[in-house]
């Protein structure tokens, strides 16, 4: 009688006609699974989902070479992370929502700077293109870099547009989990359609601290396909501040002073009042000022285009705003 080993007997046991022995990883595969790189990837995925603050610290250290001082934040980047993970960000989620923020702008008495809204839908397949004008802009209310410009819907591939929006909505959570910006995950997704401003206007991004704008980052020549843009930094008197920018980001670009600068500064003051830090984005096409969005985690809380001394100065402004708010609360 021939003796059958355990190994030989197991070969006869199958799962979906595949020998069970095939499901047992060999020593080389086990070593790969337990490799340092793979274990690091598993750990980061765990932190991304279950310990977002620690994951944010990992991204910060990877970028700048040192960890966030959670007890004593120093520069603007550290303060933004502190606010994101150690304070209530419910209002952040509401105002980062490109649809809900319209109500906030109206509440602050600035309905006149809102772009005309043509419609909103819960999903891309619900979009009624028949009711839309020939030109418009489509975007999700809580996404990033997913704006679709339609200059003439008669020549547009509407099926491809729907496909792009569906993809953007499907990827939204992954994008903001990876960037450690969890307040975006609380935004209920929808698609909105607004008036198209043509040609693409210059973006004026005001960095504000409790109602006090400090500087303006201009964004011009934005290419949505190539994801490129030209940046330049100005103070509120419209002096170009190359010295405030890191050398790698300095370009010989001179932007004409917008004739509605004082008006935009006033709007930024109104919209940023009550927030230790927020970036208010505005446009000024055709001699009119329009609202863009409000951003609480600029450059995903890891601003790298600004000189450390200026980041520290803006960080001090956040600390002052929080201190002022604390005094006001204690006096109630």
FIVEXMAR-892175 format. One line per field, with one value per residue: chain; residue in one letter; residue number from 0; x, y, z of N, C-alpha, C in turn. Coordinates in steps of 0.05 Angstrom, whole numbers. Layout:
// FIVEXMAR-892175
c <- [A|...]
r <- [A|...]
k <- [NUM|...]
npx <- [X|...]
npy <- [Y|...]
npz <- [Z|...]
capx <- [X|...]
capy <- [Y|...]
capz <- [Z|...]
cpx <- [X|...]
cpy <- [Y|...]
cpz <- [Z|...]
END
This chain:
// FIVEXMAR-892175
c <- [A|A|A|A|A|A|A|A|A|A|A|A|A|A|A|A|A|A|A|A|A|A|A|A|A|A|A|A|A|A|A|A|A|A|A|A|A|A|A|A|A|A|A|A|A|A|A|A|A|A|A|A|A|A|A|A|A|A|A|A|A|A|A|A|A|A|A|A|A|A|A|A|A|A|A|A|A|A|A|A|A|A|A|A|A|A|A|A|A|A|A|A|A|A|A|A|A|A|A|A|A|A|A|A|A|A|A|A|A|A|A|A|A|A|A|A|A|A|A|A|A|A|A|A|A|A|A|A|A|A|A|A|A|A|A|A|A|A|A|A|A|A|A|A|A|A|A|A|A|A|A|A|A|A|A|A|A|A|A|A|A|A|A|A|A|A|A|A|A|A|A|A|A|A|A|A|A|A|A|A|A|A|A|A|A|A|A|A|A|A|A|A|A|A|A|A|A|A|A|A|A|A|A|A|A|A|A|A|A|A|A|A|A|A|A|A|A|A|A|A|A|A|A|A|A|A|A|A|A|A|A|A|A|A|A|A|A|A|A|A|A|A|A|A|A|A|A|A|A|A|A|A|A|A|A|A|A|A|A|A|A|A|A|A|A|A|A|A|A|A|A|A|A|A|A|A|A|A|A|A|A|A|A|A|A|A|A|A|A|A|A|A|A|A|A|A|A|A|A|A|A|A|A|A|A|A|A|A|A|A|A|A|A|A|A|A|A|A|A|A|A|A|A|A|A|A|A|A|A|A|A|A]
r <- [X|X|X|X|X|X|X|X|X|X|X|X|X|X|X|X|X|X|X|X|X|X|X|X|X|X|X|X|X|X|X|X|X|X|X|X|X|X|X|X|X|X|X|X|X|X|X|X|X|X|X|X|X|X|X|X|X|X|X|X|X|X|X|X|X|X|X|X|X|X|X|X|X|X|X|X|X|X|X|X|X|X|X|X|X|X|X|X|X|X|X|X|X|X|X|X|X|X|X|X|X|X|X|X|X|X|X|X|X|X|X|X|X|X|X|X|X|X|X|X|X|X|X|X|X|X|X|X|X|X|X|X|X|X|X|X|X|X|X|X|X|X|X|X|X|X|X|X|X|X|X|X|X|X|X|X|X|X|X|X|X|X|X|X|X|X|X|X|X|X|X|X|X|X|X|X|X|X|X|X|X|X|X|X|X|X|X|X|X|X|X|X|X|X|X|X|X|X|X|X|X|X|X|X|X|X|X|X|X|X|X|X|X|X|X|X|X|X|X|X|X|X|X|X|X|X|X|X|X|X|X|X|X|X|X|X|X|X|X|X|X|X|X|X|X|X|X|X|X|X|X|X|X|X|X|X|X|X|X|X|X|X|X|X|X|X|X|X|X|X|X|X|X|X|X|X|X|X|X|X|X|X|X|X|X|X|X|X|X|X|X|X|X|X|X|X|X|X|X|X|X|X|X|X|X|X|X|X|X|X|X|X|X|X|X|X|X|X|X|X|X|X|X|X|X|X|X|X|X|X|X|X]
k <- [0|1|2|3|4|5|6|7|8|9|10|11|12|13|14|15|16|17|18|19|20|21|22|23|24|25|26|27|28|29|30|31|32|33|34|35|36|37|38|39|40|41|42|43|44|45|46|47|48|49|50|51|52|53|54|55|56|57|58|59|60|61|62|63|64|65|66|67|68|69|70|71|72|73|74|75|76|77|78|79|80|81|82|83|84|85|86|87|88|89|90|91|92|93|94|95|96|97|98|99|100|101|102|103|104|105|106|107|108|109|110|111|112|113|114|115|116|117|118|119|120|121|122|123|124|125|126|127|128|129|130|131|132|133|134|135|136|137|138|139|140|141|142|143|144|145|146|147|148|149|150|151|152|153|154|155|156|157|158|159|160|161|162|163|164|165|166|167|168|169|170|171|172|173|174|175|176|177|178|179|180|181|182|183|184|185|186|187|188|189|190|191|192|193|194|195|196|197|198|199|200|201|202|203|204|205|206|207|208|209|210|211|212|213|214|215|216|217|218|219|220|221|222|223|224|225|226|227|228|229|230|231|232|233|234|235|236|237|238|239|240|241|242|243|244|245|246|247|248|249|250|251|252|253|254|255|256|257|258|259|260|261|262|263|264|265|266|267|268|269|270|271|272|273|274|275|276|277|278|279|280|281|282|283|284|285|286|287|288|289|290|291|292|293|294|295|296|297|298|299|300|301|302|303|304|305|306|307|308|309|310|311|312|313|314|315|316|317|318|319|320|321|322|323|324|325|326|327|328|329|330|331]
npx <- [17|11|39|7|23|7|9|-1|-53|-80|-79|-121|-165|-206|-221|-267|-249|-194|-134|-127|-77|-54|-69|-37|13|80|147|176|137|114|155|156|106|113|151|190|174|122|95|98|65|16|10|6|-41|-76|-70|-89|-143|-160|-131|-126|-101|-49|-32|-33|10|51|52|66|117|144|144|170|209|207|167|98|87|43|26|47|38|72|84|42|27|30|-8|-55|-61|-68|-117|-149|-149|-156|-197|-267|-291|-338|-363|-325|-334|-384|-374|-334|-362|-383|-433|-465|-437|-453|-500|-479|-449|-490|-516|-480|-490|-473|-494|-492|-442|-442|-435|-481|-525|-540|-561|-569|-552|-559|-530|-488|-515|-565|-564|-594|-584|-611|-636|-595|-552|-514|-460|-423|-403|-386|-381|-363|-390|-357|-306|-239|-202|-235|-264|-304|-304|-349|-354|-386|-442|-466|-426|-402|-381|-426|-434|-382|-371|-406|-384|-334|-349|-374|-329|-298|-330|-330|-278|-269|-268|-223|-182|-183|-174|-122|-96|-103|-147|-198|-246|-271|-294|-343|-379|-438|-445|-455|-472|-458|-477|-451|-446|-404|-343|-309|-253|-214|-210|-164|-145|-155|-128|-140|-107|-130|-143|-184|-220|-182|-147|-83|-46|-43|-49|-38|-66|-54|-61|-80|-82|-127|-124|-69|-57|-28|-4|9|38|37|56|28|28|-22|-20|-8|46|94|116|166|205|178|167|188|251|246|196|194|179|188|140|92|35|-21|-47|-109|-168|-209|-189|-191|-244|-248|-215|-247|-291|-266|-253|-303|-323|-286|-288|-288|-263|-204|-166|-173|-176|-197|-224|-228|-254|-243|-270|-284|-293|-324|-335|-330|-347|-306|-287|-281|-226|-199|-155|-105|-64|-67|-53|1|37|85|107|119|162|195|197|154|112|114|101|48|28|32|-9|-54|-52|-59|-112|-140|-129|-156|-208|-215|-213|-259|-298|-291|-308|-362]
npy <- [-24|43|98|159|225|282|328|309|291|337|363|341|364|416|485|518|488|494|473|473|481|518|567|578|621|622|621|664|699|711|738|783|805|818|856|915|961|947|939|990|1017|993|1010|1066|1069|1052|1094|1136|1127|1117|1146|1204|1252|1237|1217|1264|1290|1257|1268|1321|1320|1292|1329|1375|1359|1360|1350|1369|1418|1406|1426|1477|1511|1542|1567|1586|1538|1499|1519|1516|1461|1450|1476|1446|1394|1398|1431|1450|1436|1441|1484|1495|1453|1466|1516|1503|1477|1487|1500|1508|1550|1594|1610|1629|1673|1705|1713|1746|1792|1798|1782|1802|1791|1739|1689|1677|1622|1564|1514|1454|1387|1320|1279|1265|1244|1265|1316|1367|1384|1411|1456|1490|1546|1562|1565|1549|1531|1471|1437|1397|1403|1396|1383|1380|1412|1395|1423|1435|1466|1491|1516|1517|1483|1456|1433|1401|1341|1309|1261|1247|1288|1276|1228|1245|1276|1238|1206|1242|1249|1198|1192|1230|1223|1192|1226|1268|1240|1223|1272|1290|1323|1322|1350|1359|1311|1309|1335|1333|1305|1337|1364|1426|1483|1540|1608|1619|1652|1687|1713|1664|1688|1727|1701|1723|1712|1720|1720|1715|1737|1732|1772|1807|1818|1798|1789|1780|1729|1720|1685|1666|1651|1598|1530|1481|1430|1415|1427|1473|1537|1607|1640|1697|1741|1792|1850|1887|1938|1932|1920|1882|1822|1789|1775|1750|1701|1633|1619|1582|1592|1642|1687|1728|1763|1812|1837|1876|1926|1913|1950|1946|1934|1955|1947|1892|1878|1896|1862|1814|1822|1824|1772|1739|1750|1729|1681|1648|1638|1641|1631|1675|1674|1714|1744|1791|1805|1842|1890|1877|1848|1781|1726|1670|1622|1595|1576|1535|1504|1517|1496|1445|1449|1451|1493|1512|1550|1597|1641|1620|1658|1692|1656|1646|1696|1700|1657|1677|1714|1681|1659|1706|1719|1675|1682|1731|1715|1679|1712|1742|1702|1688|1733|1733]
npz <- [0|-18|16|32|34|77|47|-5|0|11|-37|-65|-43|-59|-76|-111|-153|-150|-123|-53|-32|-64|-44|-2|17|-6|22|-1|-19|30|55|22|33|85|82|95|66|49|97|117|82|94|146|138|109|148|186|155|152|205|243|233|247|263|214|185|210|194|138|140|164|126|86|106|141|196|255|271|320|364|413|417|368|313|259|202|175|216|251|220|216|270|280|246|269|323|337|330|267|240|215|176|140|121|95|59|23|-40|-56|-9|14|-13|11|59|42|24|73|97|72|19|-31|-81|-103|-119|-167|-221|-211|-246|-237|-195|-179|-154|-176|-233|-276|-272|-292|-328|-388|-426|-404|-395|-411|-471|-456|-397|-330|-298|-236|-180|-114|-71|-87|-117|-164|-206|-242|-299|-359|-404|-465|-509|-512|-554|-583|-547|-514|-482|-456|-442|-407|-365|-350|-330|-286|-254|-243|-214|-168|-148|-133|-95|-36|-29|-48|-10|37|29|28|79|96|128|136|88|76|100|70|34|-29|-92|-157|-186|-227|-256|-280|-336|-336|-382|-418|-378|-312|-271|-209|-144|-84|-19|41|103|171|221|199|180|124|99|58|-15|-59|-126|-180|-244|-315|-311|-326|-334|-354|-356|-304|-287|-264|-256|-202|-159|-107|-67|-24|14|-5|-56|-70|-101|-73|-77|-42|-2|-20|-32|-63|-108|-127|-146|-197|-254|-257|-266|-242|-261|-219|-192|-206|-171|-122|-68|-58|-61|-18|24|20|31|84|108|98|123|176|243|237|254|215|145|75|26|-37|-94|-155|-210|-262|-322|-294|-251|-186|-164|-123|-106|-73|-6|32|80|90|60|6|25|79|80|62|16|-14|9|46|107|149|138|140|193|214|197|224|276|274|272|323|353|338|358|412|422|412|453|498|489|495|548|574|569]
capx <- [0|27|34|1|30|-13|11|-14|-82|-92|-81|-147|-185|-205|-240|-272|-232|-166|-123|-124|-48|-47|-75|-17|36|106|165|184|114|110|175|147|83|123|173|188|159|94|85|95|42|-7|8|-3|-69|-90|-71|-105|-172|-167|-116|-120|-82|-22|-26|-26|37|69|55|80|146|155|147|187|232|203|139|82|86|14|21|55|41|89|78|15|21|25|-33|-77|-65|-79|-145|-162|-152|-160|-220|-291|-289|-364|-367|-307|-347|-406|-364|-318|-382|-386|-462|-474|-423|-468|-519|-463|-442|-515|-520|-462|-499|-457|-507|-485|-417|-445|-439|-507|-526|-559|-574|-554|-562|-546|-510|-483|-535|-589|-561|-612|-568|-629|-643|-571|-544|-493|-435|-427|-382|-396|-362|-375|-391|-336|-282|-215|-191|-253|-280|-307|-312|-363|-357|-409|-453|-474|-403|-391|-387|-440|-430|-356|-373|-419|-364|-313|-360|-377|-303|-290|-346|-322|-250|-268|-260|-195|-165|-181|-162|-94|-85|-108|-166|-222|-271|-284|-308|-369|-395|-455|-437|-474|-460|-470|-471|-450|-440|-376|-329|-290|-232|-209|-201|-143|-156|-142|-132|-134|-101|-143|-141|-206|-229|-160|-130|-55|-33|-59|-35|-52|-63|-60|-53|-86|-89|-141|-116|-42|-55|-7|-13|30|32|52|47|28|17|-48|-14|-1|74|102|134|183|221|161|164|211|264|237|170|196|179|188|113|81|6|-32|-64|-138|-181|-228|-174|-202|-271|-243|-205|-270|-307|-250|-256|-330|-327|-267|-292|-296|-247|-175|-153|-187|-168|-221|-217|-246|-247|-251|-271|-303|-298|-342|-322|-345|-337|-297|-291|-267|-209|-187|-130|-90|-42|-70|-40|30|45|114|116|123|186|189|192|127|94|115|86|20|21|27|-35|-74|-50|-72|-141|-151|-128|-177|-233|-216|-220|-287|-314|-289|-322|-391]
capy <- [0|67|118|185|247|303|346|296|289|364|370|331|382|440|507|527|471|502|460|492|487|542|591|582|636|611|638|688|717|720|759|807|816|829|874|941|979|939|944|1019|1024|984|1028|1092|1067|1051|1121|1153|1122|1115|1166|1225|1272|1225|1216|1292|1295|1242|1283|1346|1314|1283|1353|1396|1347|1361|1345|1391|1422|1408|1442|1505|1516|1566|1580|1583|1510|1485|1529|1505|1433|1451|1483|1424|1369|1403|1449|1442|1445|1437|1507|1491|1435|1481|1537|1491|1467|1508|1507|1519|1575|1615|1620|1644|1698|1721|1720|1769|1815|1801|1766|1815|1781|1711|1682|1665|1593|1553|1490|1436|1360|1301|1263|1276|1234|1281|1342|1373|1401|1427|1481|1505|1563|1550|1564|1547|1517|1450|1427|1385|1423|1392|1370|1396|1409|1380|1442|1430|1490|1485|1541|1514|1456|1443|1418|1387|1312|1309|1235|1248|1306|1261|1208|1259|1284|1213|1198|1261|1244|1172|1195|1252|1215|1182|1250|1284|1223|1223|1298|1295|1345|1307|1366|1356|1285|1312|1349|1316|1311|1345|1378|1453|1496|1569|1624|1619|1677|1684|1692|1657|1712|1725|1695|1739|1696|1737|1706|1732|1729|1743|1797|1824|1808|1804|1789|1771|1711|1721|1661|1672|1631|1571|1509|1460|1404|1410|1434|1492|1564|1626|1652|1721|1750|1821|1860|1900|1963|1922|1918|1855|1813|1766|1767|1734|1675|1616|1623|1565|1601|1670|1691|1757|1769|1836|1839|1903|1930|1912|1975|1941|1922|1963|1934|1863|1877|1900|1837|1793|1828|1816|1743|1724|1758|1708|1657|1654|1639|1630|1644|1683|1677|1732|1750|1817|1807|1863|1911|1867|1829|1757|1707|1644|1602|1599|1553|1535|1488|1524|1478|1421|1454|1448|1515|1510|1572|1621|1641|1613|1682|1702|1636|1650|1720|1694|1640|1694|1726|1661|1658|1730|1717|1656|1695|1751|1700|1667|1733|1749|1681|1688|1756|1728]
capz <- [0|-20|37|21|53|81|24|-28|6|9|-65|-75|-33|-76|-72|-138|-171|-147|-99|-30|-27|-80|-29|19|6|-2|39|-15|-18|58|60|8|48|111|77|108|50|49|124|119|66|109|169|129|102|173|197|137|157|233|259|212|258|261|186|177|220|176|113|147|169|100|69|118|156|225|263|280|349|369|437|413|339|308|234|192|170|241|262|204|225|297|278|232|284|352|341|316|239|227|197|154|121|108|78|38|4|-60|-58|17|20|-26|32|78|29|25|101|103|56|-6|-52|-107|-114|-125|-195|-226|-209|-266|-228|-179|-182|-136|-190|-259|-295|-268|-304|-351|-405|-443|-391|-391|-434|-488|-442|-368|-315|-281|-217|-156|-92|-51|-99|-121|-191|-223|-257|-327|-374|-429|-480|-528|-506|-579|-593|-524|-511|-457|-443|-431|-384|-343|-341|-315|-261|-239|-233|-193|-144|-137|-122|-75|-10|-31|-51|15|57|24|34|107|99|133|136|62|75|112|51|17|-56|-113|-180|-190|-253|-254|-304|-345|-340|-404|-414|-350|-298|-251|-182|-122|-60|4|66|123|199|236|187|172|103|103|32|-37|-78|-151|-197|-272|-335|-301|-345|-319|-364|-348|-276|-283|-258|-248|-176|-151|-81|-63|1|9|-20|-83|-74|-106|-51|-84|-18|16|-32|-34|-89|-129|-137|-155|-226|-261|-266|-255|-246|-259|-195|-199|-199|-150|-100|-42|-55|-55|10|42|19|45|113|116|96|140|204|261|232|259|188|121|50|11|-65|-109|-183|-218|-291|-332|-274|-230|-167|-159|-103|-115|-52|19|37|107|90|36|-1|42|105|77|44|12|-32|26|63|134|166|132|151|222|219|193|247|300|271|280|352|364|333|378|439|423|414|480|516|485|506|578|584|567]
cpx <- [18|19|29|7|6|-14|-5|-44|-95|-95|-108|-170|-184|-226|-243|-253|-203|-156|-118|-95|-39|-51|-55|7|62|124|173|162|110|130|168|125|92|146|168|170|129|81|80|70|16|-11|-3|-33|-86|-93|-89|-135|-178|-152|-107|-101|-53|-13|-18|2|58|74|71|110|159|161|169|210|229|173|125|84|57|8|27|60|56|81|50|8|14|-2|-57|-83|-77|-109|-161|-167|-157|-182|-244|-290|-316|-369|-349|-321|-369|-395|-345|-336|-389|-415|-471|-461|-438|-488|-504|-457|-467|-521|-503|-468|-485|-468|-498|-459|-418|-449|-468|-506|-548|-573|-556|-568|-546|-526|-509|-504|-561|-588|-579|-598|-586|-636|-619|-565|-522|-467|-440|-403|-396|-374|-377|-373|-370|-312|-259|-204|-209|-271|-281|-319|-325|-368|-380|-420|-461|-451|-390|-399|-400|-436|-402|-356|-385|-399|-343|-324|-364|-351|-294|-305|-337|-295|-248|-257|-231|-175|-161|-171|-132|-81|-90|-125|-193|-248|-286|-301|-337|-388|-412|-451|-460|-458|-474|-461|-473|-444|-410|-365|-307|-279|-228|-197|-177|-156|-140|-149|-122|-130|-110|-142|-162|-214|-207|-143|-102|-40|-51|-41|-51|-46|-72|-51|-58|-94|-101|-133|-88|-37|-30|-19|11|21|49|40|50|19|-8|-44|-6|29|80|122|147|198|204|158|190|224|253|210|170|197|177|161|103|52|-4|-50|-93|-152|-202|-215|-186|-229|-267|-233|-228|-287|-292|-252|-283|-333|-309|-270|-302|-280|-217|-159|-171|-177|-194|-212|-238|-236|-255|-251|-290|-311|-319|-327|-341|-331|-329|-302|-277|-252|-196|-161|-115|-67|-42|-55|-10|40|76|125|124|148|179|183|163|106|92|98|56|10|16|0|-58|-75|-64|-102|-153|-151|-150|-204|-236|-224|-249|-305|-314|-304|-353|-403]
cpy <- [25|87|145|206|266|322|335|296|317|373|362|349|409|460|520|514|479|488|480|499|512|568|597|596|622|630|664|709|728|742|785|821|829|848|901|961|973|945|974|1028|1016|1003|1055|1091|1066|1079|1139|1151|1125|1134|1188|1246|1261|1223|1244|1299|1281|1258|1309|1341|1306|1308|1371|1385|1349|1357|1370|1393|1427|1425|1471|1510|1542|1580|1574|1554|1495|1494|1518|1476|1432|1456|1460|1400|1373|1423|1438|1454|1442|1460|1506|1475|1450|1502|1527|1479|1490|1516|1521|1546|1599|1627|1637|1672|1717|1730|1744|1793|1819|1784|1777|1804|1751|1708|1671|1635|1583|1528|1474|1408|1341|1284|1273|1268|1250|1308|1345|1393|1419|1454|1500|1523|1549|1547|1564|1532|1496|1442|1414|1406|1420|1378|1389|1390|1394|1398|1435|1455|1482|1512|1541|1485|1441|1426|1402|1357|1309|1283|1235|1266|1291|1240|1221|1266|1259|1204|1216|1256|1218|1174|1215|1244|1206|1206|1264|1267|1224|1250|1307|1321|1333|1324|1365|1331|1287|1328|1330|1324|1318|1358|1405|1465|1526|1582|1621|1647|1673|1711|1686|1680|1706|1719|1711|1724|1712|1719|1724|1719|1745|1771|1816|1811|1816|1807|1777|1753|1711|1695|1668|1650|1602|1553|1485|1432|1396|1415|1452|1520|1581|1640|1678|1731|1780|1828|1876|1927|1957|1926|1888|1845|1787|1756|1751|1705|1660|1620|1607|1575|1630|1671|1721|1763|1794|1838|1868|1905|1930|1938|1971|1929|1930|1950|1905|1860|1879|1874|1815|1797|1818|1785|1727|1731|1734|1682|1664|1655|1627|1645|1650|1689|1694|1736|1779|1819|1829|1883|1903|1848|1805|1740|1681|1622|1610|1574|1556|1520|1493|1505|1454|1424|1451|1468|1515|1532|1597|1619|1635|1636|1693|1682|1639|1675|1715|1675|1656|1707|1707|1660|1682|1729|1698|1668|1715|1737|1689|1688|1741|1728|1682|1712|1754|1717]
cpz <- [0|1|24|42|56|58|0|-24|3|-19|-77|-65|-48|-67|-99|-158|-170|-122|-77|-25|-42|-64|-7|8|12|14|25|-14|10|64|46|23|73|107|90|93|50|76|129|105|81|133|161|121|127|185|181|144|187|252|241|222|256|232|175|186|203|150|117|150|143|83|80|134|186|231|272|310|356|394|433|383|334|282|224|186|195|253|247|213|253|296|266|250|314|358|325|287|225|207|173|132|106|88|56|16|-15|-65|-32|23|8|-5|52|67|29|53|109|86|30|-29|-80|-119|-121|-155|-199|-225|-228|-256|-209|-180|-163|-150|-219|-279|-293|-282|-328|-368|-422|-431|-388|-415|-450|-474|-412|-356|-297|-261|-194|-133|-71|-61|-102|-149|-210|-239|-287|-340|-400|-443|-500|-525|-532|-590|-570|-524|-483|-442|-429|-406|-360|-332|-323|-287|-243|-227|-210|-167|-131|-123|-100|-48|-9|-32|-24|39|54|31|63|111|104|133|109|60|85|93|34|-12|-74|-135|-182|-217|-249|-280|-311|-348|-361|-414|-384|-334|-279|-224|-161|-96|-36|29|89|151|215|225|178|150|107|76|11|-55|-104|-167|-225|-290|-325|-324|-331|-329|-355|-318|-270|-278|-250|-222|-173|-125|-78|-35|-6|-4|-49|-90|-79|-85|-59|-59|2|5|-33|-62|-112|-141|-147|-185|-231|-274|-252|-262|-243|-234|-203|-189|-177|-125|-73|-37|-48|-27|29|43|34|76|123|118|116|170|221|258|237|234|167|97|34|-18|-80|-138|-189|-249|-299|-311|-253|-212|-163|-138|-115|-95|-27|26|64|109|64|31|18|69|104|56|41|-5|-17|43|92|153|162|142|181|230|217|215|272|298|278|310|365|361|353|406|442|426|441|501|514|497|536|590|583|593]
END
